[in-house]
């Protein structure tokens, strides 16, 4: 998804945008993230290119910040409403002008909107609730088989 939404930038130096400690030069949106975006975020249909362009614009305008209270995974907030899970991998052979490696941002999932799902305000409680629901479904399914 490199160069989606970044037209017109200079080609003398590798293009990147800083997000916390990561100089992001490329972005990948997984199939799972695209499906979650269509289910939980967007009201109209969007393709991967539109989602990537919107994410690049969010990065450029510094509307993405680290989710408070959640330090172990890379969970981010966009516009203080949309919760996104992402991973970062270094790009092979790509370095900035200062010699630091550039990273690829992999959008793993769009978790949802805090305005639509208030439980997302506390991610630890939300994930434990999700695990509890899954356990209940598995127990119920096991009892139905017997």
Secondary structure, 3 states (H helix, E strand, C coil): CCCCCCCCCCCCCCCCEEECCEEEEEEEECHHHHHHHHHHHCCCCCCHHHHHHHHHHHHHCCCEEECCCCCCCCEEEECCCEEEEEEEEEEEEEECCCCCEEEEEEEEEEEEECCCCHHHHCHHHHHHHHHHHHHHHHHHHHHHHC
